[in-house]
Amino acid sequence: MKLHPLHEQDFPLDLRQDWLWVVQQLTRYGPVLNYKGDIWIGSIQNTMNKIQNKTGTKIAKKIYALNCKLNNA
């Protein structure tokens, strides 16, 4: 949930591609909808339920690297 309020424009130009990669990876499978068309499981939770540990590790490393770069900027 800490990543939800962040948007592409919140990042310096040189880090936006990294951020967009993280978002794409975290939302790869999209949300699961109920019979009314409402979101039952969010896209991040749905994706995390389906990805391999290796992929989750890559995403976590990219998020950590982004955090380090932002703290050093």
A tleap script that builds the chain and sets N, CA, C and O, in Angstrom:
source leaprc.protein.ff14SB
mol = sequence {
  NMET LYS LEU HIE PRO LEU HIE GLU GLN ASP
  PHE PRO LEU ASP LEU ARG GLN ASP TRP LEU
  TRP VAL VAL GLN GLN LEU THR ARG TYR GLY
  PRO VAL LEU ASN TYR LYS GLY ASP ILE TRP
  ILE GLY SER ILE GLN ASN THR MET ASN LYS
  ILE GLN ASN LYS THR GLY THR LYS ILE ALA
  LYS LYS ILE TYR ALA LEU ASN CYS LYS LEU
  ASN ASN CALA
}
set mol.1.N position { 0.817 -1.202 0.000 }
set mol.1.CA position { 0.000 0.000 0.000 }
set mol.1.C position { 0.859 1.263 0.000 }
set mol.1.O position { 0.376 2.331 -0.376 }
set mol.2.N position { 2.101 1.162 0.408 }
set mol.2.CA position { 2.952 2.343 0.439 }
set mol.2.C position { 3.297 2.828 -0.961 }
set mol.2.O position { 3.647 3.994 -1.144 }
set mol.3.N position { 3.202 1.951 -1.944 }
set mol.3.CA position { 3.525 2.330 -3.319 }
set mol.3.C position { 2.335 2.943 -4.048 }
set mol.3.O position { 2.514 3.646 -5.043 }
set mol.4.N position { 1.136 2.687 -3.569 }
set mol.4.CA position { -0.062 3.143 -4.261 }
set mol.4.C position { -0.110 4.642 -4.540 }
set mol.4.O position { -0.508 5.029 -5.639 }
set mol.5.N position { 0.276 5.506 -3.600 }
set mol.5.CA position { 0.154 6.942 -3.871 }
set mol.5.C position { 1.218 7.492 -4.829 }
set mol.5.O position { 1.160 8.665 -5.200 }
set mol.6.N position { 2.167 6.680 -5.225 }
set mol.6.CA position { 3.238 7.154 -6.095 }
set mol.6.C position { 2.831 7.093 -7.561 }
set mol.6.O position { 2.147 6.168 -8.000 }
set mol.7.N position { 3.268 8.100 -8.302 }
set mol.7.CA position { 2.983 8.184 -9.730 }
set mol.7.C position { 4.271 8.475 -10.483 }
set mol.7.O position { 5.268 8.894 -9.895 }
set mol.8.N position { 4.240 8.253 -11.770 }
set mol.8.CA position { 5.425 8.453 -12.609 }
set mol.8.C position { 6.033 9.845 -12.418 }
set mol.8.O position { 7.253 9.981 -12.330 }
set mol.9.N position { 5.194 10.869 -12.354 }
set mol.9.CA position { 5.697 12.244 -12.242 }
set mol.9.C position { 6.329 12.544 -10.879 }
set mol.9.O position { 6.942 13.596 -10.700 }
set mol.10.N position { 6.187 11.641 -9.936 }
set mol.10.CA position { 6.811 11.819 -8.625 }
set mol.10.C position { 8.302 11.495 -8.643 }
set mol.10.O position { 9.007 11.764 -7.671 }
set mol.11.N position { 8.783 10.922 -9.736 }
set mol.11.CA position { 10.171 10.492 -9.840 }
set mol.11.C position { 10.960 11.401 -10.773 }
set mol.11.O position { 10.407 11.937 -11.733 }
set mol.12.N position { 12.253 11.577 -10.495 }
set mol.12.CA position { 13.098 12.313 -11.444 }
set mol.12.C position { 13.085 11.592 -12.795 }
set mol.12.O position { 12.844 10.387 -12.864 }
set mol.13.N position { 13.343 12.331 -13.845 }
set mol.13.CA position { 13.290 11.772 -15.203 }
set mol.13.C position { 14.145 10.526 -15.361 }
set mol.13.O position { 13.742 9.578 -16.034 }
set mol.14.N position { 15.319 10.519 -14.749 }
set mol.14.CA position { 16.226 9.385 -14.931 }
set mol.14.C position { 15.776 8.119 -14.188 }
set mol.14.O position { 16.341 7.048 -14.408 }
set mol.15.N position { 14.769 8.227 -13.316 }
set mol.15.CA position { 14.294 7.052 -12.570 }
set mol.15.C position { 12.898 6.598 -12.998 }
set mol.15.O position { 12.400 5.581 -12.514 }
set mol.16.N position { 12.281 7.331 -13.884 }
set mol.16.CA position { 10.903 7.001 -14.270 }
set mol.16.C position { 10.771 5.660 -14.969 }
set mol.16.O position { 9.798 4.941 -14.743 }
set mol.17.N position { 11.726 5.314 -15.806 }
set mol.17.CA position { 11.657 4.020 -16.500 }
set mol.17.C position { 11.722 2.875 -15.494 }
set mol.17.O position { 11.019 1.875 -15.642 }
set mol.18.N position { 12.556 3.019 -14.479 }
set mol.18.CA position { 12.633 1.994 -13.440 }
set mol.18.C position { 11.303 1.873 -12.699 }
set mol.18.O position { 10.828 0.769 -12.435 }
set mol.19.N position { 10.710 3.019 -12.368 }
set mol.19.CA position { 9.420 3.009 -11.678 }
set mol.19.C position { 8.334 2.366 -12.543 }
set mol.19.O position { 7.541 1.565 -12.048 }
set mol.20.N position { 8.294 2.710 -13.820 }
set mol.20.CA position { 7.291 2.136 -14.710 }
set mol.20.C position { 7.468 0.623 -14.837 }
set mol.20.O position { 6.482 -0.106 -14.945 }
set mol.21.N position { 8.708 0.149 -14.826 }
set mol.21.CA position { 8.967 -1.289 -14.862 }
set mol.21.C position { 8.390 -1.962 -13.613 }
set mol.21.O position { 7.756 -3.012 -13.708 }
set mol.22.N position { 8.613 -1.355 -12.446 }
set mol.22.CA position { 8.096 -1.902 -11.188 }
set mol.22.C position { 6.567 -1.981 -11.246 }
set mol.22.O position { 5.984 -3.012 -10.911 }
set mol.23.N position { 5.929 -0.906 -11.666 }
set mol.23.CA position { 4.467 -0.883 -11.737 }
set mol.23.C position { 3.958 -1.950 -12.697 }
set mol.23.O position { 2.994 -2.654 -12.396 }
set mol.24.N position { 4.602 -2.068 -13.842 }
set mol.24.CA position { 4.178 -3.070 -14.825 }
set mol.24.C position { 4.314 -4.474 -14.258 }
set mol.24.O position { 3.431 -5.309 -14.454 }
set mol.25.N position { 5.400 -4.739 -13.562 }
set mol.25.CA position { 5.621 -6.055 -12.980 }
set mol.25.C position { 4.615 -6.357 -11.858 }
set mol.25.O position { 4.127 -7.481 -11.737 }
set mol.26.N position { 4.318 -5.348 -11.050 }
set mol.26.CA position { 3.417 -5.540 -9.914 }
set mol.26.C position { 1.956 -5.711 -10.326 }
set mol.26.O position { 1.160 -6.268 -9.570 }
set mol.27.N position { 1.602 -5.240 -11.509 }
set mol.27.CA position { 0.201 -5.277 -11.952 }
set mol.27.C position { 0.018 -6.137 -13.192 }
set mol.27.O position { -0.978 -5.994 -13.901 }
set mol.28.N position { 0.939 -7.005 -13.458 }
set mol.28.CA position { 0.943 -7.811 -14.682 }
set mol.28.C position { -0.368 -8.571 -14.906 }
set mol.28.O position { -0.842 -8.648 -16.039 }
set mol.29.N position { -0.952 -9.122 -13.867 }
set mol.29.CA position { -2.138 -9.966 -14.027 }
set mol.29.C position { -3.462 -9.239 -13.827 }
set mol.29.O position { -4.521 -9.836 -14.020 }
set mol.30.N position { -3.426 -7.978 -13.449 }
set mol.30.CA position { -4.659 -7.212 -13.302 }
set mol.30.C position { -5.515 -7.683 -12.140 }
set mol.30.O position { -5.200 -8.682 -11.494 }
set mol.31.N position { -6.605 -6.956 -11.871 }
set mol.31.CA position { -7.472 -7.308 -10.751 }
set mol.31.C position { -8.391 -8.479 -11.094 }
set mol.31.O position { -8.594 -8.815 -12.261 }
set mol.32.N position { -8.936 -9.085 -10.049 }
set mol.32.CA position { -9.976 -10.106 -10.197 }
set mol.32.C position { -11.288 -9.437 -9.809 }
set mol.32.O position { -11.398 -8.832 -8.743 }
set mol.33.N position { -12.271 -9.554 -10.679 }
set mol.33.CA position { -13.561 -8.907 -10.449 }
set mol.33.C position { -14.588 -9.919 -9.950 }
set mol.33.O position { -14.526 -11.100 -10.290 }
set mol.34.N position { -15.529 -9.445 -9.144 }
set mol.34.CA position { -16.621 -10.313 -8.707 }
set mol.34.C position { -17.736 -10.293 -9.746 }
set mol.34.O position { -17.589 -9.674 -10.800 }
set mol.35.N position { -18.825 -10.950 -9.465 }
set mol.35.CA position { -19.906 -11.061 -10.440 }
set mol.35.C position { -20.566 -9.716 -10.758 }
set mol.35.O position { -21.226 -9.588 -11.790 }
set mol.36.N position { -20.399 -8.704 -9.885 }
set mol.36.CA position { -20.949 -7.369 -10.132 }
set mol.36.C position { -19.985 -6.487 -10.924 }
set mol.36.O position { -20.338 -5.380 -11.329 }
set mol.37.N position { -18.774 -6.982 -11.140 }
set mol.37.CA position { -17.769 -6.191 -11.828 }
set mol.37.C position { -16.923 -5.336 -10.903 }
set mol.37.O position { -16.114 -4.530 -11.363 }
set mol.38.N position { -17.106 -5.508 -9.605 }
set mol.38.CA position { -16.297 -4.791 -8.617 }
set mol.38.C position { -14.992 -5.545 -8.391 }
set mol.38.O position { -14.924 -6.760 -8.576 }
set mol.39.N position { -13.965 -4.814 -7.991 }
set mol.39.CA position { -12.672 -5.441 -7.718 }
set mol.39.C position { -12.777 -6.287 -6.464 }
set mol.39.O position { -13.117 -5.789 -5.391 }
set mol.40.N position { -12.487 -7.557 -6.605 }
set mol.40.CA position { -12.514 -8.499 -5.498 }
set mol.40.C position { -11.098 -8.688 -4.955 }
set mol.40.O position { -10.888 -8.715 -3.742 }
set mol.41.N position { -10.130 -8.817 -5.863 }
set mol.41.CA position { -8.711 -8.903 -5.507 }
set mol.41.C position { -7.972 -7.896 -6.372 }
set mol.41.O position { -8.088 -7.929 -7.597 }
set mol.42.N position { -7.225 -7.015 -5.759 }
set mol.42.CA position { -6.498 -5.984 -6.491 }
set mol.42.C position { -5.411 -6.569 -7.387 }
set mol.42.O position { -4.976 -7.704 -7.194 }
set mol.43.N position { -4.982 -5.782 -8.363 }
set mol.43.CA position { -4.003 -6.269 -9.335 }
set mol.43.C position { -2.661 -6.612 -8.695 }
set mol.43.O position { -2.012 -7.568 -9.118 }
set mol.44.N position { -2.234 -5.861 -7.691 }
set mol.44.CA position { -0.958 -6.170 -7.039 }
set mol.44.C position { -1.065 -7.484 -6.273 }
set mol.44.O position { -0.193 -8.345 -6.390 }
set mol.45.N position { -2.128 -7.643 -5.491 }
set mol.45.CA position { -2.298 -8.885 -4.737 }
set mol.45.C position { -2.442 -10.070 -5.688 }
set mol.45.O position { -1.854 -11.125 -5.450 }
set mol.46.N position { -3.208 -9.912 -6.750 }
set mol.46.CA position { -3.390 -10.989 -7.718 }
set mol.46.C position { -2.061 -11.372 -8.359 }
set mol.46.O position { -1.761 -12.555 -8.520 }
set mol.47.N position { -1.270 -10.371 -8.722 }
set mol.47.CA position { 0.029 -10.641 -9.335 }
set mol.47.C position { 0.966 -11.321 -8.341 }
set mol.47.O position { 1.641 -12.290 -8.689 }
set mol.48.N position { 1.012 -10.822 -7.112 }
set mol.48.CA position { 1.900 -11.411 -6.107 }
set mol.48.C position { 1.526 -12.860 -5.809 }
set mol.48.O position { 2.396 -13.670 -5.489 }
set mol.49.N position { 0.249 -13.191 -5.910 }
set mol.49.CA position { -0.192 -14.575 -5.685 }
set mol.49.C position { 0.280 -15.516 -6.789 }
set mol.49.O position { 0.334 -16.729 -6.585 }
set mol.50.N position { 0.622 -14.970 -7.959 }
set mol.50.CA position { 0.936 -15.799 -9.115 }
set mol.50.C position { 2.412 -15.845 -9.506 }
set mol.50.O position { 2.838 -16.784 -10.178 }
set mol.51.N position { 3.186 -14.864 -9.106 }
set mol.51.CA position { 4.569 -14.813 -9.583 }
set mol.51.C position { 5.472 -15.761 -8.810 }
set mol.51.O position { 5.146 -16.200 -7.707 }
set mol.52.N position { 6.601 -16.061 -9.409 }
set mol.52.CA position { 7.604 -16.894 -8.762 }
set mol.52.C position { 8.438 -16.043 -7.801 }
set mol.52.O position { 8.502 -14.821 -7.933 }
set mol.53.N position { 9.068 -16.705 -6.842 }
set mol.53.CA position { 9.929 -16.000 -5.890 }
set mol.53.C position { 11.046 -15.242 -6.601 }
set mol.53.O position { 11.426 -14.149 -6.179 }
set mol.54.N position { 11.567 -15.817 -7.671 }
set mol.54.CA position { 12.649 -15.179 -8.423 }
set mol.54.C position { 12.197 -13.825 -8.978 }
set mol.54.O position { 12.946 -12.850 -8.931 }
set mol.55.N position { 10.985 -13.771 -9.496 }
set mol.55.CA position { 10.447 -12.517 -10.031 }
set mol.55.C position { 10.193 -11.528 -8.902 }
set mol.55.O position { 10.496 -10.343 -9.037 }
set mol.56.N position { 9.646 -11.999 -7.800 }
set mol.56.CA position { 9.422 -11.133 -6.640 }
set mol.56.C position { 10.711 -10.537 -6.121 }
set mol.56.O position { 10.746 -9.384 -5.693 }
set mol.57.N position { 11.766 -11.323 -6.159 }
set mol.57.CA position { 13.080 -10.834 -5.731 }
set mol.57.C position { 13.578 -9.730 -6.654 }
set mol.57.O position { 14.118 -8.729 -6.182 }
set mol.58.N position { 13.405 -9.895 -7.953 }
set mol.58.CA position { 13.820 -8.857 -8.910 }
set mol.58.C position { 13.073 -7.552 -8.661 }
set mol.58.O position { 13.661 -6.472 -8.693 }
set mol.59.N position { 11.765 -7.667 -8.412 }
set mol.59.CA position { 10.954 -6.471 -8.152 }
set mol.59.C position { 11.416 -5.798 -6.867 }
set mol.59.O position { 11.581 -4.579 -6.828 }
set mol.60.N position { 11.623 -6.580 -5.821 }
set mol.60.CA position { 12.065 -6.022 -4.539 }
set mol.60.C position { 13.418 -5.331 -4.669 }
set mol.60.O position { 13.628 -4.263 -4.095 }
set mol.61.N position { 14.333 -5.932 -5.417 }
set mol.61.CA position { 15.646 -5.318 -5.616 }
set mol.61.C position { 15.537 -3.995 -6.363 }
set mol.61.O position { 16.249 -3.041 -6.049 }
set mol.62.N position { 14.651 -3.935 -7.346 }
set mol.62.CA position { 14.470 -2.696 -8.108 }
set mol.62.C position { 13.870 -1.608 -7.219 }
set mol.62.O position { 14.273 -0.447 -7.298 }
set mol.63.N position { 12.904 -1.983 -6.369 }
set mol.63.CA position { 12.312 -1.010 -5.447 }
set mol.63.C position { 13.372 -0.502 -4.468 }
set mol.63.O position { 13.436 0.695 -4.187 }
set mol.64.N position { 14.190 -1.396 -3.960 }
set mol.64.CA position { 15.254 -0.998 -3.039 }
set mol.64.C position { 16.251 -0.064 -3.726 }
set mol.64.O position { 16.675 0.936 -3.146 }
set mol.65.N position { 16.620 -0.396 -4.960 }
set mol.65.CA position { 17.562 0.451 -5.712 }
set mol.65.C position { 16.968 1.832 -5.959 }
set mol.65.O position { 17.667 2.839 -5.846 }
set mol.66.N position { 15.678 1.883 -6.296 }
set mol.66.CA position { 15.019 3.174 -6.485 }
set mol.66.C position { 15.053 3.994 -5.195 }
set mol.66.O position { 15.334 5.192 -5.218 }
set mol.67.N position { 14.769 3.343 -4.087 }
set mol.67.CA position { 14.794 4.034 -2.803 }
set mol.67.C position { 16.185 4.590 -2.505 }
set mol.67.O position { 16.319 5.732 -2.067 }
set mol.68.N position { 17.208 3.789 -2.740 }
set mol.68.CA position { 18.578 4.256 -2.505 }
set mol.68.C position { 18.931 5.440 -3.397 }
set mol.68.O position { 19.540 6.405 -2.935 }
set mol.69.N position { 18.557 5.376 -4.660 }
set mol.69.CA position { 18.848 6.465 -5.591 }
set mol.69.C position { 18.113 7.743 -5.186 }
set mol.69.O position { 18.665 8.839 -5.287 }
set mol.70.N position { 16.861 7.598 -4.727 }
set mol.70.CA position { 16.094 8.771 -4.294 }
set mol.70.C position { 16.695 9.376 -3.029 }
set mol.70.O position { 16.741 10.599 -2.893 }
set mol.71.N position { 17.148 8.546 -2.112 }
set mol.71.CA position { 17.757 9.052 -0.884 }
set mol.71.C position { 19.087 9.745 -1.151 }
set mol.71.O position { 19.471 10.650 -0.410 }
set mol.72.N position { 19.789 9.334 -2.194 }
set mol.72.CA position { 21.069 9.951 -2.525 }
set mol.72.C position { 20.926 11.197 -3.405 }
set mol.72.O position { 21.885 11.946 -3.589 }
set mol.73.N position { 19.742 11.408 -3.939 }
set mol.73.CA position { 19.528 12.555 -4.839 }
set mol.73.C position { 19.350 13.841 -4.070 }
set mol.73.O position { 19.160 14.898 -4.672 }
savepdb mol mol.pdb
quit
